[in-house]
Amino acid sequence: MSQNIAGKTVVITGASSGLGEATAYHLASLGAKVVLGARREDKLQQIVEKIEAKGGQAAYQVTDVTKASEVQALVQLAVSRFGQLDVIINNAGLMSIAPISELKTDEWDRMIDINIKGVLYGIAAALPVFEQQQHGHFINISSVAGIKVFSPGGTVYSGTKFAVRAISEGLRHEVGGAIRTTTILPGAVDSELKHGSSHQQSAEFVGNFYQIAIPADSVARAVAYAIEQPKEVDINEIVLRPAVQDF
């Protein structure tokens, strides 16, 4: 077990699959107590049962990150069950790729609500706890599309991920010291994210692009690296992508 991970309480949104699920398993194997939020209760229950079967500690609550009250309830579950909150991983995300000219405004709204407001709601729920404890760690999942605009097709998605990066940096500047902030910016990682596009041509492109995807536990290891650093070390950004990915 990692000395700086074992015993920590970690909230993970978007925890029912992909990066969130892989991170839950990995951190639990290192001795963290994980509290999982997502919309699919059956998946959450299965993940918790698997962790507990291996001697780990886990809890879950059905959570829609577009509702601030539900994210608040997830954080409160962590505090009430395990006595504190050490890390929140704002991971829930949606990637709906389509040309701007398709005018998929409903999908734009969903990406803004999940990718940006979901992160902000996680910050709003956890920050008072961190401030009272005088310690805590925000880990926000952005994307390489938050470094370079993924266009054509991913303009709005990139906009949301640029926003996550900007919010994370501003948060670090405002609350840094005892409270750490890390932004993870993955490239193509095997997860359900690639299934978020309703535009057929874009969906086919994404499917082909993701043939180079690396496993989700690649991100889980990056998350663990950020958490396990001594408290005076703040890993602010980690960019990781398949070695063959040029974007």
N, C-alpha and C positions, 0 to 999 in steps of 0.2 A: 504493500500500500504506500502511496505517496504521502509523505509526512504532512504536506500542506494541502492535501485534498481530503484525506481521511477525516471523517467527523463533520465536514462542512455540509450545510444544507443548501441545496441548489434547486431553484425553480427553473423549469424549462417549458416554454410555450412551443406549440407546434410539435408536441412530443410523441404523436401517435405513429410517426413514420419517418423515414429518411434521416436527415441530420439530427433531428431531435431525439428520435428513438436510439440511434447509434450512440449519441452522446450520453443518454440516460444509462445505457448498459455499461459504457466505458467508465463513467464517473462512479457508478455504483460499484463496479469491480475494484475501484481504487479506494473504496470506503466512504464515499459521499452518500448522504441521505438525499434522495432526489424526489422532487414534487413535480408531477407532470400535468400539464394542461393541454387540452386539444378538444375538438368537438366530438370525436368518435369514442364513445365510452368503451365499447367492446375492445378496441385496440389498446386503449390505456390500461384496462383491467388485465389484459394478457401480458403486457409489458411489466406491470407491477408484480404480477404473479411469478413471472420468470425471474425477476430480480430477487424477490423474496425466497424463491426456491433455492437460490444460490447463496442465501444467507445475507443478502443485502437489505437495505431499508428504503422503502419507497411508498409514496402515496399519490393519488391522482384526484383531479376534479375536472369535470367537463367544463371547458372554457372556450368562449368565443372572444378572441382578442379585440374584436371591433366593439366590444361592450366593456367600458371602463370598470363597471361594477363587478364583472366576472373576473377580470384580471386582479382586481383588488381582493376578491374572495380567494383566489388562488394563492396570493401572497400571505393572506391571513391564515390559510390552512397550513402553510409551511411554518409560520411562527407558532401557531397553536399546537401543532403536532410535534415539532422538533425544537421549539424554544427560541429559534432565531432564524435569520436568513442571511446567508453569506454571499450568495451569487444568484443573479437572475440572468438567464439566457433568453433574450428576446429573439426567438428563432422563427416564429410562424411567418409564412410568406406565400405569396401568389405571384406566378409569372405567366401573364397572358400576353403572348406575342402576336402582334398584328400591325400592319401599316396604319399610320395615323389616319390615312384617308378612309379606312374602314369605319371610323367614327364609333368605335365600340365603347361608348361612354360609360355603360354599366360596368364594364371590365376595368376601365380607368378608375372608377369610383371604388371598386373592390380592392384594387391594388393600393390605392391611397389609404383606404380604411385599414387594411391588414398590414401592409408593409411599413407605413409611416405612423398612422395613429395607433396601431397595435404596439409598436415600440414605445411611443410616448405614454401609452397607458401603463406599460410595464414599468417605465421610469417613474411615473406618478405613484404607482402602487408601492414600489420598493424604496424610493428615496427617503420617505419619512422614517422607515425602519432603519435604513443604513445610517441616517443622521443621528437617530437616537442611540444606536449601538456604537457609533463612531468607527464603523468599518463596513465594508461591502464592496461588491464588484459587479458592475454592469458588463455584460457581454452581448453585443448587438450584431446580428448577422446581416451584413450587407452583401456585396457581390463584386466581382471584377467589373460588372456592368455599372458599378458605382465609381469606377475609375475612368472608364472609357465608355462613351455612349454606344449601346448595342443597337445599331441602326443599319438598315431599315428594319422596322418591326418591333424593336424593344425600346423605343424612345421613352414611353411613359414608364415602363418598368425601370429603365435606367434612372429616370427622374426620381423615382421612389428610393432607389438604392443610393443615389447621390445624397438624397435627403437624410437617410440613415447615417451616412458617413459624416455629414455636417452636424447633425444633432449630437452624434457621439463625441465629436471633437469639442463642440461647445459645452457639452455636459462635463467632459474631462476638465476643461478650463474652469468651469464654475464650481465644481464640487470636489476637485482633485485634492490629494493629500491622503486622508484616511480612506477615501472612496476611490476605487480604481475603475477605469473604463477601457474596454477592449472592443475593437471592431474587427470582425472576421470577414474577409472578402474572398469567398471561394469562386473558382471557375466551375467547370462542368463537374458536378458531383452526382452520383447515382441516387436519385430520390424521386418522389412523386411530383416535384416542381416542374419537371419537363412535360407533364400532362395538362398544364393549365391553359393551353391555347385552344380557342374554339375556331380560329381561322385555319382552314384545312391546309393551305399551302405553308403557312407559318409553322403549324404543328408538325408537318412532314419535315421541314427544315430543322426544327429543334430536335426531332427524333433522330435524324441523321447526325446532327452535331453532337448529340449526347452519347454516341457510340464510343467516344473517347473518355467518357466519364470515369472518374476515380471513385473508389468506395466511400460511403458516407463516414466510415470510421476514420478516414483521413482528417476530416474536420473535427471529429471527436478528440483526436490526439492533439490537434492545434488548440482546442478549447482547454484541454487538460494542461497543456504547456503554459498557457496564460494564467490559469488558476494557481498552479503549483509554485509560482515564483514567490520569493520572500515578499512580505507585505510592503516593503519600501520600493519594490520593483513593479512598475506599471507597463505592461505590454500593450501598447496603444493600437497597433494595427498588425494583422497577419494576413498576407495575401498568399493563397495557395491555389494551384490549378494543375491539371494534367501536364506532364512534361512536354507533351506534343501540342498543347493548345497555344496558338499564337495570339489569341485575343485575351 
